[in-house]
């Protein structure tokens, strides 16, 4: 029986994810995580999806959206464009598209409901 010292893909993602706000594409983040455990990006992605139920790309986007939700609920000072870049999206349009797909409402509507509710 062989054993490896490789961390699980989920634990690895927690350890090696780029810092919030660092403009790294989810694809680059996957390659970075795969390299850290000496796996090909393809093999890492397969193991990651088996462990989490979602591909690394979706995982990274979901974490960015979670952070954006926190910022939208906490801060009235940051514009949507600032939040977009702070959480790692290249622009407000890309951020809004992903946000609406994941959350179901636009970031502006989410912020408005967070203030009133």
C-alpha positions in Angstrom: 0.0 0.0 0.0 1.4 3.4 -1.0 0.7 6.6 0.9 1.2 10.1 -0.2 1.8 13.3 1.6 -0.5 15.2 -0.7 -3.2 17.4 1.0 -6.8 16.9 0.1 -7.9 19.4 -2.6 -10.3 21.2 -0.3 -7.7 21.7 2.5 -5.2 22.7 -0.2 -7.6 25.4 -1.5 -7.8 26.9 2.0 -4.0 26.9 2.3 -3.0 28.2 -1.1 -5.9 30.3 -2.4 -4.6 33.7 -3.5 -5.4 36.5 -1.0 -8.7 38.3 -1.4 -8.5 41.1 -3.9 -5.5 39.6 -5.7 -6.3 39.6 -9.4 -5.7 36.0 -10.2 -8.0 34.2 -12.6 -9.8 31.1 -11.2 -7.9 29.1 -13.8 -4.6 30.4 -12.6 -5.6 29.7 -9.0 -6.4 26.1 -10.0 -3.0 25.7 -11.6 -1.3 27.2 -8.6 -3.1 24.8 -6.2 -2.4 21.8 -8.4 1.3 22.7 -8.6 1.5 23.0 -4.8 0.6 19.3 -4.5 2.5 18.2 -7.6 -0.5 17.2 -9.7 -1.5 18.2 -13.1 -4.3 20.8 -13.2 -6.5 18.3 -14.9 -6.0 15.6 -12.2 -6.3 18.2 -9.4 -9.6 19.5 -10.9 -11.0 16.0 -11.0 -10.0 15.2 -7.4 -11.3 18.6 -6.2 -14.6 18.1 -7.9 -14.9 14.6 -6.3 -14.2 16.1 -2.9 -16.4 19.2 -3.1 -19.0 18.6 -5.8 -17.8 21.6 -7.8 -14.8 22.4 -10.0 -12.1 24.6 -8.6 -13.2 27.4 -11.0 -16.7 27.5 -9.5 -15.2 27.2 -6.0 -13.0 30.2 -6.4 -15.9 32.3 -7.9 -18.2 31.2 -5.1 -15.7 32.3 -2.4 -15.3 35.6 -4.2 -19.1 36.1 -4.3 -19.3 35.2 -0.6 -16.8 37.9 0.2 -18.6 40.4 -2.0 -21.8 39.7 -0.1 -20.1 40.5 3.2 -18.7 43.8 1.7 -22.1 44.7 0.3 -23.8 44.2 3.6 -21.1 46.0 5.7 -20.0 48.9 3.6 -21.9 51.7 1.9 -18.6 53.5 1.2 -17.3 51.1 -1.5 -18.7 51.3 -5.0 -19.7 48.1 -6.8 -16.6 48.6 -9.1 -14.4 48.8 -6.0 -15.9 45.7 -4.5 -15.5 43.9 -7.8 -11.8 44.5 -7.9 -11.4 44.0 -4.1 -12.7 40.4 -4.4 -10.8 39.6 -7.5 -13.0 40.3 -10.5 -11.5 42.2 -13.4 -14.4 44.6 -13.7 -17.9 45.4 -12.4 -19.6 43.8 -15.4 -17.9 40.4 -14.8 -18.6 40.7 -11.1 -22.3 41.5 -11.7 -22.8 38.7 -14.1 -21.3 36.1 -11.7 -23.0 37.6 -8.7 -26.5 37.4 -10.3 -25.8 33.8 -11.5 -24.8 32.7 -8.1 -27.1 34.8 -5.8 -30.0 35.3 -8.1 -30.1 39.1 -7.8 -27.8 41.9 -8.9 -25.2 43.3 -6.4 -27.1 46.6 -6.3 -30.4 44.9 -5.4 -28.6 42.7 -2.8 -27.1 45.7 -1.2 -30.4 47.5 -1.1 -32.1 44.5 0.5 -29.3 44.1 3.0 -29.8 47.7 4.2 -33.5 47.3 4.6 -33.7 43.8 5.9 
